Amino acid sequence: MPENLGKPPTDFPPGVELKDEDIYEAMKAIPGYLDITPGDFKEVYHLAYRHALERLSRAVTAREIMTREVVAVPPETPLAKVAEAMGRRGISGVPVVDAAGRVLGVISEKDFLTQMGLIEPRNFMSLVASCLQKQGCVALPIKPRQAGDLMSSPAVTVGPETSVKDIAALFTAKGINRVPVTDAAGLLLGIVSRGDIVKAAIGGGAQ
């Protein structure tokens, strides 16, 4: 038997718990005699569920979960306009594209915070704290700059057939929260965020 027999599942969707009564009802619904204990049944279910998630994460691709209506900016966009677009749409990063739609780089909130000279920038409140401590707006020095000056380049991108599992691994390895989806020529097709992956996992597949 597996070493973790009897241990409660840890990878069910949020708020879902497999209880003993669920196991007994499931076993009663199967015709005939089952030569298996409730603990064995629970372990089999746990392993099957985990393997199903693994299979889905490999089967579902960027094309199926990506956001297609992407806010993107050209490299000559003033940073004030970039920040305005991000704030208006409630997003924390945008691709920077050339006139043909090829991805040149990505601008995130972290890029803004870093360029403002914040030490170990984490979030908006660290910016507020810096402004209050310095009695001024730390964003003013970068006001004349453009998207091309601030973007992280070259951009980390994925193809439309990249699996969700590989995208999640990329997020962890690169410490990023979103990735543009491009075709073979580098043209922007969409974008995948951590939120898109969570939605796919909860929904059991593509949007």
C-alpha positions as a Python dict, from the first residue, in 0.01 Angstrom:
ca = {
    (1, 'M'): (0, 0, 0),
    (2, 'P'): (115, 361, -54),
    (3, 'E'): (294, 522, 236),
    (4, 'N'): (42, 802, 267),
    (5, 'L'): (-257, 569, 305),
    (6, 'G'): (-527, 727, 515),
    (7, 'K'): (-384, 1078, 491),
    (8, 'P'): (-646, 1335, 386),
    (9, 'P'): (-626, 1467, 30),
    (10, 'T'): (-448, 1798, 1),
    (11, 'D'): (-518, 1890, -361),
    (12, 'F'): (-898, 1913, -375),
    (13, 'P'): (-1057, 2242, -491),
    (14, 'P'): (-1090, 2508, -217),
    (15, 'G'): (-1375, 2430, 21),
    (16, 'V'): (-1407, 2064, -87),
    (17, 'E'): (-1336, 1791, 167),
    (18, 'L'): (-1380, 1417, 117),
    (19, 'K'): (-1559, 1290, 429),
    (20, 'D'): (-1610, 934, 553),
    (21, 'E'): (-1982, 956, 482),
    (22, 'D'): (-1905, 1041, 120),
    (23, 'I'): (-1685, 732, 95),
    (24, 'Y'): (-1946, 502, 248),
    (25, 'E'): (-2218, 634, 18),
    (26, 'A'): (-1994, 589, -285),
    (27, 'M'): (-1907, 233, -183),
    (28, 'K'): (-2275, 148, -128),
    (29, 'A'): (-2358, 275, -476),
    (30, 'I'): (-2123, 20, -639),
    (31, 'P'): (-2303, -313, -705),
    (32, 'G'): (-2158, -625, -550),
    (33, 'Y'): (-1906, -682, -273),
    (34, 'L'): (-1601, -458, -253),
    (35, 'D'): (-1295, -616, -94),
    (36, 'I'): (-1154, -278, -2),
    (37, 'T'): (-1150, -74, 316),
    (38, 'P'): (-1278, 285, 331),
    (39, 'G'): (-918, 396, 382),
    (40, 'D'): (-810, 217, 64),
    (41, 'F'): (-1104, 364, -123),
    (42, 'K'): (-1013, 714, -6),
    (43, 'E'): (-652, 669, -113),
    (44, 'V'): (-751, 543, -457),
    (45, 'Y'): (-983, 840, -502),
    (46, 'H'): (-711, 1078, -388),
    (47, 'L'): (-456, 937, -631),
    (48, 'A'): (-707, 928, -918),
    (49, 'Y'): (-801, 1290, -856),
    (50, 'R'): (-437, 1397, -846),
    (51, 'H'): (-363, 1212, -1169),
    (52, 'A'): (-668, 1371, -1332),
    (53, 'L'): (-540, 1716, -1240),
    (54, 'E'): (-198, 1624, -1380),
    (55, 'R'): (-355, 1500, -1704),
    (56, 'L'): (-567, 1814, -1741),
    (57, 'S'): (-272, 2042, -1673),
    (58, 'R'): (-86, 1877, -1959),
    (59, 'A'): (-385, 1864, -2192),
    (60, 'V'): (-502, 2224, -2150),
    (61, 'T'): (-295, 2473, -2347),
    (62, 'A'): (-230, 2845, -2350),
    (63, 'R'): (-461, 2883, -2650),
    (64, 'E'): (-755, 2754, -2447),
    (65, 'I'): (-717, 2973, -2138),
    (66, 'M'): (-543, 3288, -2262),
    (67, 'T'): (-705, 3629, -2256),
    (68, 'R'): (-732, 3740, -2616),
    (69, 'E'): (-824, 4106, -2567),
    (70, 'V'): (-484, 4219, -2446),
    (71, 'V'): (-389, 4570, -2341),
    (72, 'A'): (-58, 4632, -2517),
    (73, 'V'): (144, 4949, -2573),
    (74, 'P'): (403, 5060, -2828),
    (75, 'P'): (753, 5137, -2697),
    (76, 'E'): (712, 5513, -2741),
    (77, 'T'): (412, 5530, -2505),
    (78, 'P'): (473, 5776, -2216),
    (79, 'L'): (489, 5597, -1881),
    (80, 'A'): (200, 5808, -1753),
    (81, 'K'): (-19, 5657, -2026),
    (82, 'V'): (105, 5306, -1949),
    (83, 'A'): (23, 5348, -1580),
    (84, 'E'): (-316, 5494, -1667),
    (85, 'A'): (-401, 5198, -1890),
    (86, 'M'): (-294, 4947, -1625),
    (87, 'G'): (-491, 5125, -1355),
    (88, 'R'): (-803, 5160, -1567),
    (89, 'R'): (-811, 4789, -1653),
    (90, 'G'): (-698, 4671, -1310),
    (91, 'I'): (-399, 4479, -1446),
    (92, 'S'): (-45, 4458, -1315),
    (93, 'G'): (145, 4425, -1642),
    (94, 'V'): (127, 4490, -2017),
    (95, 'P'): (321, 4369, -2322),
    (96, 'V'): (515, 4622, -2527),
    (97, 'V'): (474, 4560, -2900),
    (98, 'D'): (614, 4708, -3221),
    (99, 'A'): (403, 4840, -3509),
    (100, 'A'): (359, 4488, -3648),
    (101, 'G'): (235, 4350, -3315),
    (102, 'R'): (555, 4163, -3224),
    (103, 'V'): (627, 4146, -2853),
    (104, 'L'): (936, 4346, -2755),
    (105, 'G'): (907, 4327, -2378),
    (106, 'V'): (675, 4347, -2080),
    (107, 'I'): (615, 4621, -1822),
    (108, 'S'): (492, 4522, -1476),
    (109, 'E'): (421, 4706, -1154),
    (110, 'K'): (752, 4575, -1027),
    (111, 'D'): (933, 4751, -1312),
    (112, 'F'): (772, 5080, -1210),
    (113, 'L'): (860, 5034, -845),
    (114, 'T'): (1217, 4935, -923),
    (115, 'Q'): (1274, 5231, -1152),
    (116, 'M'): (1145, 5463, -879),
    (117, 'G'): (1442, 5356, -670),
    (118, 'L'): (1251, 5156, -412),
    (119, 'I'): (1456, 4896, -225),
    (120, 'E'): (1305, 4548, -256),
    (121, 'P'): (974, 4677, -400),
    (122, 'R'): (678, 4457, -311),
    (123, 'N'): (355, 4643, -363),
    (124, 'F'): (171, 4972, -387),
    (125, 'M'): (198, 5040, -14),
    (126, 'S'): (577, 5034, -32),
    (127, 'L'): (541, 5319, -283),
    (128, 'V'): (311, 5510, -49),
    (129, 'A'): (556, 5461, 237),
    (130, 'S'): (843, 5593, 25),
    (131, 'C'): (645, 5900, -81),
    (132, 'L'): (553, 5979, 279),
    (133, 'Q'): (906, 5929, 408),
    (134, 'K'): (1065, 6140, 134),
    (135, 'Q'): (789, 6403, 137),
    (136, 'G'): (749, 6387, -238),
    (137, 'C'): (647, 6169, -528),
    (138, 'V'): (919, 5922, -623),
    (139, 'A'): (753, 5878, -963),
    (140, 'L'): (844, 6226, -1088),
    (141, 'P'): (1200, 6132, -1203),
    (142, 'I'): (1064, 5872, -1447),
    (143, 'K'): (779, 6088, -1579),
    (144, 'P'): (959, 6182, -1907),
    (145, 'R'): (1043, 5822, -1989),
    (146, 'Q'): (865, 5584, -2226),
    (147, 'A'): (750, 5224, -2225),
    (148, 'G'): (1057, 5113, -2418),
    (149, 'D'): (1281, 5254, -2146),
    (150, 'L'): (1113, 5063, -1865),
    (151, 'M'): (1016, 4731, -2016),
    (152, 'S'): (1182, 4403, -1925),
    (153, 'S'): (1332, 4268, -2245),
    (154, 'P'): (1353, 4026, -2409),
    (155, 'A'): (1008, 3920, -2302),
    (156, 'V'): (942, 3572, -2165),
    (157, 'T'): (677, 3429, -2399),
    (158, 'V'): (504, 3098, -2469),
    (159, 'G'): (344, 2948, -2775),
    (160, 'P'): (-29, 2878, -2806),
    (161, 'E'): (24, 2504, -2759),
    (162, 'T'): (230, 2535, -2438),
    (163, 'S'): (63, 2335, -2162),
    (164, 'V'): (-74, 2489, -1846),
    (165, 'K'): (167, 2274, -1646),
    (166, 'D'): (466, 2417, -1831),
    (167, 'I'): (335, 2773, -1795),
    (168, 'A'): (291, 2729, -1419),
    (169, 'A'): (646, 2595, -1393),
    (170, 'L'): (770, 2895, -1594),
    (171, 'F'): (595, 3137, -1357),
    (172, 'T'): (771, 2977, -1063),
    (173, 'A'): (1112, 2960, -1229),
    (174, 'K'): (1105, 3321, -1355),
    (175, 'G'): (915, 3476, -1065),
    (176, 'I'): (653, 3626, -1299),
    (177, 'N'): (274, 3645, -1289),
    (178, 'R'): (185, 3667, -1658),
    (179, 'V'): (327, 3568, -1994),
    (180, 'P'): (241, 3684, -2349),
    (181, 'V'): (133, 3414, -2593),
    (182, 'T'): (293, 3460, -2935),
    (183, 'D'): (299, 3282, -3268),
    (184, 'A'): (614, 3160, -3444),
    (185, 'A'): (681, 3512, -3574),
    (186, 'G'): (656, 3667, -3228),
    (187, 'L'): (315, 3828, -3292),
    (188, 'L'): (99, 3876, -2984),
    (189, 'L'): (-197, 3637, -2967),
    (190, 'G'): (-299, 3674, -2603),
    (191, 'I'): (-174, 3663, -2248),
    (192, 'V'): (-192, 3407, -1967),
    (193, 'S'): (-190, 3515, -1602),
    (194, 'R'): (-185, 3319, -1278),
    (195, 'G'): (-555, 3402, -1250),
    (196, 'D'): (-624, 3230, -1583),
    (197, 'I'): (-451, 2915, -1460),
    (198, 'V'): (-650, 2916, -1135),
    (199, 'K'): (-977, 2954, -1329),
    (200, 'A'): (-880, 2664, -1554),
    (201, 'A'): (-795, 2445, -1255),
    (202, 'I'): (-1120, 2521, -1073),
    (203, 'G'): (-1322, 2478, -1390),
    (204, 'G'): (-1149, 2152, -1478),
    (205, 'G'): (-1034, 2273, -1817),
    (206, 'A'): (-1050, 2557, -2066),
    (207, 'Q'): (-1261, 2867, -2029),
}
